[in-house]
Amino acid sequence: MSSAERQGAFIIVGGGIAGLASALALAPHASSVTVLERNSRFQEVGAGIQLSPNAFAALDELGVKEAVLTRSIRVQRLTVLDAQSGGTLVDFPLDDRFEAQFGHPYAVVHRGALHRTLLDACRRLATIRLITNANVNGLTEHDDSITANLADGRVFVGDVLIGADGLNSSVRAQVVGDGAPEPAGHVVYRAVISAEQFPADLPARSSILWAGPDMHVVHYPLADGKSFNLVATRVEPVNEMFANRGIQAAWVRSAFASVAPPLRRLLDAPAHWRAWSIADRAPVHTWHRGRAVLMGDAAHPMLQYAAQGACQAIEDAVIFARLVGAVGANDAVASLGPARAGRTARVQQTARWLGDAIYHPAGVPRRARDVMLKSLDHAKLTASLQWLYAWTPDNGLALANTHATHDGELIRP
Ligand SMILES: Cc1cc2nc3c(=O)[nH]c(=O)nc-3n(C[C@H](O)[C@H](O)[C@H](O)COP(=O)(O)OP(=O)(O)OC[C@H]3O[C@@H](n4cnc5c(N)ncnc54)[C@H](O)[C@@H]3O)c2cc1C
């Protein structure tokens, strides 16, 4: 694309996965891309992240699939176990057949490694300016431009502004104006343990989910199997948002006491845990106002139960850049929501459904869950994942309208 065809100056608020993926995707279309990050460094908090084939299809379009894969671990199985009995509910191989079916692999990666790969790729492009200590607290619309206003008084002017500033997005406050997210009433406890601390009787190369009444635990390997990411979630009546809070190991042990022995040994291992209260929002159709558009968690924050928040953010970035290339920057701003909101709404609702119906049920609903999961053979499981994992940038645009949902309608996998 010649510079004459380039679509102007893009301002991106937020240098997380959505913001950096978007910068990378837009660089070929833009005269300039400016990423404004409020922190003093570009960095990711937390340990691991699971990336499904749809994310790798998007990373491929960004030219960083292989770089991410070299820093990832390809897990061998996705397994769901009953947290109390230890019995197997689902065991899904992530083998060559899986990759052939969905076109790309499933892998787990350290968040920092994914973020750094995107950051390094952005740094190699002269079109992209990466600015830290840039806390955006307002936008001003003009007839032919938009201004990001920083808390310290600086302003950045562009043709289009992308709000990629996460769950508590200040851009969303101006675009949608739906207030602060409500806590889901679920608390996530995270820890990383060494390979020596990982119980020998548990599979080390799998992504495992233990489902129990009002709780579940996920774990998978990191850093070439030298460490393991543990995420233990509990339904708790919290009504405040908090993040990265230090928690005593003894408290977590007692909170998750009534679990099967191998899981108890695993949860006994960490010396330290950190806790987050989590939130999502109901899907919205409106993703833009004037020259500003939302992306990633700012547009569609979801519970982490489908392991898709970052995957969907990377998809957003790729589709927005394709729209810019196809219809120009201004029309792309208005087109992203219609192109994406049906799919991301379905993922948001699927994540809630997974929590309620699959990961946390007790009593009779738990037995119904067991019957349903055990009836899923490999073919049925593969078919049920098709809509989510077989996404590519090409079919993502073509299918944009077939996922359309209405407010309150739940489309299950
Ligand atoms: C426990 C847990 C496990 C998860 N596991 C997975 C998984 O396995 N797979 C998956 O795909 N997803 C997973 N997710 C979801 C994933 O982490 C998020 O969806 C993803 O990180 C969202 O990226 P983002 O860039 O949209 O937002 P964020 O990561 O929140 O980034 C927003 C950025 O904007 C900056 N910012 C905020 N406000 C401003 C401002 N006013 N001015 C300037 N900068 C600002 C922030 O500092 C930050 O750098 C998980 C989430 C949780 C909580």
The ligand as an SDF file (V2000), in Angstrom:
LIG
                    3D

 53 58  0  0  0  0  0  0  0  0999 V2000
   -7.7750  -15.4480   35.4580 C   0  0  0  0  0  0  0  0  0  0  0  0
   -7.8650  -15.1010   33.9990 C   0  0  0  0  0  0  0  0  0  0  0  0
   -7.4940  -16.0410   33.0540 C   0  0  0  0  0  0  0  0  0  0  0  0
   -7.6080  -15.7340   31.6990 C   0  0  0  0  0  0  0  0  0  0  0  0
   -7.2510  -16.6860   30.7880 N   0  0  0  0  0  0  0  0  0  0  0  0
   -7.3680  -16.4150   29.4720 C   0  0  0  0  0  0  0  0  0  0  0  0
   -6.9920  -17.4130   28.5180 C   0  0  0  0  0  0  0  0  0  0  0  0
   -6.5530  -18.5210   28.8750 O   0  0  0  0  0  0  0  0  0  0  0  0
   -7.1360  -17.1120   27.1840 N   0  0  0  0  0  0  0  0  0  0  0  0
   -7.6180  -15.8950   26.7680 C   0  0  0  0  0  0  0  0  0  0  0  0
   -7.7080  -15.6740   25.5610 O   0  0  0  0  0  0  0  0  0  0  0  0
   -7.9610  -14.9350   27.6650 N   0  0  0  0  0  0  0  0  0  0  0  0
   -7.8510  -15.1650   28.9900 C   0  0  0  0  0  0  0  0  0  0  0  0
   -8.1840  -14.1970   29.9010 N   0  0  0  0  0  0  0  0  0  0  0  0
   -8.6950  -12.8960   29.4180 C   0  0  0  0  0  0  0  0  0  0  0  0
   -7.5660  -11.9640   28.9740 C   0  0  0  0  0  0  0  0  0  0  0  0
   -6.6130  -11.8300   29.9890 O   0  0  0  0  0  0  0  0  0  0  0  0
   -8.1400  -10.5920   28.6360 C   0  0  0  0  0  0  0  0  0  0  0  0
   -9.3120  -10.7210   27.8860 O   0  0  0  0  0  0  0  0  0  0  0  0
   -7.1400   -9.7760   27.8200 C   0  0  0  0  0  0  0  0  0  0  0  0
   -5.9510   -9.6130   28.5340 O   0  0  0  0  0  0  0  0  0  0  0  0
   -7.7490   -8.4140   27.4740 C   0  0  0  0  0  0  0  0  0  0  0  0
   -6.7950   -7.6300   26.8290 O   0  0  0  0  0  0  0  0  0  0  0  0
   -7.0560   -6.0790   26.5840 P   0  0  0  0  0  0  0  0  0  0  0  0
   -5.8260   -5.5710   25.9150 O   0  0  0  0  0  0  0  0  0  0  0  0
   -8.3750   -5.8800   25.9610 O   0  0  0  0  0  0  0  0  0  0  0  0
   -7.1880   -5.4340   28.0490 O   0  0  0  0  0  0  0  0  0  0  0  0
   -6.0920   -5.2990   29.1870 P   0  0  0  0  0  0  0  0  0  0  0  0
   -5.2230   -6.4840   29.2450 O   0  0  0  0  0  0  0  0  0  0  0  0
   -6.8380   -4.9110   30.4280 O   0  0  0  0  0  0  0  0  0  0  0  0
   -5.1810   -4.0690   28.7120 O   0  0  0  0  0  0  0  0  0  0  0  0
   -5.6300   -2.7370   28.8170 C   0  0  0  0  0  0  0  0  0  0  0  0
   -4.3990   -1.8240   28.7870 C   0  0  0  0  0  0  0  0  0  0  0  0
   -4.8550   -0.4730   28.7770 O   0  0  0  0  0  0  0  0  0  0  0  0
   -4.1460    0.2720   29.7510 C   0  0  0  0  0  0  0  0  0  0  0  0
   -5.0490    1.3370   30.1770 N   0  0  0  0  0  0  0  0  0  0  0  0
   -6.1710    1.2350   30.9270 C   0  0  0  0  0  0  0  0  0  0  0  0
   -6.7550    2.4260   31.0980 N   0  0  0  0  0  0  0  0  0  0  0  0
   -5.9670    3.3300   30.4300 C   0  0  0  0  0  0  0  0  0  0  0  0
   -6.0510    4.7360   30.2410 C   0  0  0  0  0  0  0  0  0  0  0  0
   -7.0540    5.4580   30.7740 N   0  0  0  0  0  0  0  0  0  0  0  0
   -5.0930    5.3430   29.5100 N   0  0  0  0  0  0  0  0  0  0  0  0
   -4.0770    4.6350   28.9510 C   0  0  0  0  0  0  0  0  0  0  0  0
   -3.9470    3.2890   29.1220 N   0  0  0  0  0  0  0  0  0  0  0  0
   -4.8920    2.6390   29.8370 C   0  0  0  0  0  0  0  0  0  0  0  0
   -3.8340   -0.7310   30.8470 C   0  0  0  0  0  0  0  0  0  0  0  0
   -2.7700   -0.3150   31.6590 O   0  0  0  0  0  0  0  0  0  0  0  0
   -3.5120   -1.9730   30.0180 C   0  0  0  0  0  0  0  0  0  0  0  0
   -2.1580   -1.9960   29.6280 O   0  0  0  0  0  0  0  0  0  0  0  0
   -8.1000  -14.4700   31.2740 C   0  0  0  0  0  0  0  0  0  0  0  0
   -8.4540  -13.5090   32.2260 C   0  0  0  0  0  0  0  0  0  0  0  0
   -8.3550  -13.8220   33.5770 C   0  0  0  0  0  0  0  0  0  0  0  0
   -8.7740  -12.7880   34.5800 C   0  0  0  0  0  0  0  0  0  0  0  0
  1  2  1  0
  2  3  1  0
  2 52  2  0
  3  4  2  0
  4  5  1  0
  4 50  1  0
  5  6  2  0
  6  7  1  0
  6 13  1  0
  7  8  2  0
  7  9  1  0
  9 10  1  0
 10 11  2  0
 10 12  1  0
 12 13  2  0
 13 14  1  0
 14 15  1  0
 14 50  1  0
 15 16  1  0
 16 17  1  0
 16 18  1  0
 18 19  1  0
 18 20  1  0
 20 21  1  0
 20 22  1  0
 22 23  1  0
 23 24  1  0
 24 25  2  0
 24 26  1  0
 24 27  1  0
 27 28  1  0
 28 29  2  0
 28 30  1  0
 28 31  1  0
 31 32  1  0
 32 33  1  0
 33 34  1  0
 33 48  1  0
 34 35  1  0
 35 36  1  0
 35 46  1  0
 36 37  1  0
 36 45  1  0
 37 38  2  0
 38 39  1  0
 39 40  1  0
 39 45  2  0
 40 41  1  0
 40 42  2  0
 42 43  1  0
 43 44  2  0
 44 45  1  0
 46 47  1  0
 46 48  1  0
 48 49  1  0
 50 51  2  0
 51 52  1  0
 52 53  1  0
M  END
$$$$
